[in-house]
Amino acid sequence: MKTLNKIIGLSLAALVLTACSHPIPKPKGYFRIELKEKNYERYNEPVPYSFEYAHNVSRVVRQNDNEDWFDIAYPLYNARIYCSYMPVKNNLYEVIEDAREFVYKHTIKADAITEQPFENPDEQVYGILYEIKGNTASSIQFVLTDSTRHYLRGALYFNNKPNKDSLAPVIAYMKEDIVHLMETTQWK
């Protein structure tokens, strides 16, 4: 019995030692991105709209050349939501089609594009949230309007090469902020 235990023990030891001698390729990994908890605050400047944004992880940056245009910058994640506002002057169809064409220019690289309608009749805010799946320059875009006077468009961009696998958690994190912005937008 002792001999059998020694043989089994030596066999297992030999198996363990020889099994570890060949290198095994490891899958490509990505850095862990820490996603901070968000606190929302209302952006209520003297412009024709207001909304809530995650003020502890982002900041609103006004565009100098057009006072109604702004970006929501996320320095920790090297990302920006570029937003543009324009008054509607009997050109709603044209501006919405322009945004749609801009979204569908990503078709070359996109795996899929989904459109999710949005309605907040109490505030007269209507829109569409576009999700562009795949290694595209912009993965989320949106449009908001009241159909008669206001139009707001936004697009999320990262300042690095798109990689859907490594950016997926951050894109989901930013999508929450974009949906929150859409849900809290008010026209003045």
N, C-alpha and C positions, 0 to 999 in steps of 0.2 A: 504494500500500500504506500509506504514511504517512497519507493522508487517511482511509482505511478504519479504521485504528487510532484516529485522533482521533475519528471519528464514533462508534465503538464505545465508546471511553473516555468521551466526553461523554454518550452515551446512558445508560451505566451510572451515571455521576455524577448525572445528572438523575433517574434512577429511584430511586437511594438517597435523594436529598434529598427527593423528593416522597413516597416511601413512608413516611418517618418523620414527616411533618407531621401525620398524623391520630393522635390518642391512641387507644391500645388498652387496653380495660379489663383489669385484672389480676384473677385469681381471688383470693377471700378467703384470707388466710393466717393462720397461727397461730404463736405464739411457740414456739421450740424448747425443749423441756423436757429438761433433762439428767437422765438416770436414773443414779444412783450404783450402784456395785458394792455388793453386800450381804454382810454378815458375820452369820451366825446365832449366837444364844446361847440357852441353855435358860432359860425362865421357870419357876422352881421355887420358888414361894412356898408358904406353908402353906395351900393350897387343894386341892380334890379332883382336880386335873388339873395337867399340866405340858405344855409345848410349846416349840418353838423359834420365835424371831421375829428379824427383821433389826434388831438393836439399833443399828446405825450409821445407819439412816435412819428408825427409828421408836422409839416408847417405849410401854410398857404403862402405862396409867392406870387405877387401881382406882376403882370407883364407891363413894362413901362410904355410900350408903344400902343397898347390898347388897355385902357383901365378896366374893362369888363372881362378880360381874359386873365386866367390865373392857372397856376400849377399847384398840385399838392405834392410836395417833395418828401420822400422817405429816405433820409440820409443813411440810416442803418442798413437799408436793403438796396441801396443804389438804384432807386426807382422813382418814377414820377407819374402822376396822373395829369396829363395835359388837358386843360379845360378851356373851352371857348364859348362865349355867350354872344348872341346877336339878337336884336329885336326882329320879330317877324313882321314883314311888310308885304302881305299878299304873296309871299314866296315860300310858304311852309313846305309845299311839295318839293321844290327845288333843293332846299337845304337838307331835308330828310333823305332825298335820293342821293345827294352828294355824300352824306354820311354813310349810307348803305354801300355806295360804290367804293368808298374808302375802306370799309370793312372787308368787302369781297375782293379787294386787291390782294389780300393775304391768302387767297385760295391756292396759289401756287405752292405754298409751304404748309398750309393747314391740313390737318387730318379731318377736321369737321368744324362747322360753324353753326352754333345754335343761337336762336333768337328767343328771348323771353320777354313778353310784353309786361308792362308795368302800368298800374293805375292807382292814383290817389285822388279820387273825385272831390274829396273835401277841400283839398288845396289846389285843385285844378292842375295837377301834375300828371302827365302821361308820358310814356316813353318805352324804350326797348333796351334791354341789356344783351349785348352780343358777347358770347364766349367763343374764342377762336382757339381750338385745340391744336397742339403740335408745336414744332419749333418755329414759331412766328415772332416777328418783331413786337407785336402788340397782342396780348392774349385776352384782354377784356376791353370793350368799348361800350359806350352808352350814349343815348340821346334822351333829352327831356324837353317837353314843351307844354304850353297851355293851349295850343292850337290857334291862338289868335295874336298874341303879343310877344311871347318869350320862347327862346330856343337855347338850350345848353347842351353841349356835346363834350364828351371826355374819352380819353384813351390812355391806358396803362402801358408804360414802356420801362424797360430795365436798361441801365447803361452798361450792358455787357452782352456777350454772345448768348442768344437764346438757347436754353437747354431745358426741355419740358420736365425731365426727370428731377434735376436739381432744383428747379424753380417752383415745382408743384406746390410745396407747402406755403411758400411766400405768395404765390398767385391766389391760393385759396384764402389766405390771410387778408390780402388786398381786396379780394372780391367782397368780403364782408364789409369793408369800409365803403366800397362803391355802392353796394346795395343800401347801406345805412345813409349814405349821401343822397341817394335817390329817394329813399323813404322820408327823409327830413327836409327836402328842398321845399322852399316856399318862394312864391313870386311876390314882389313888392309893387 
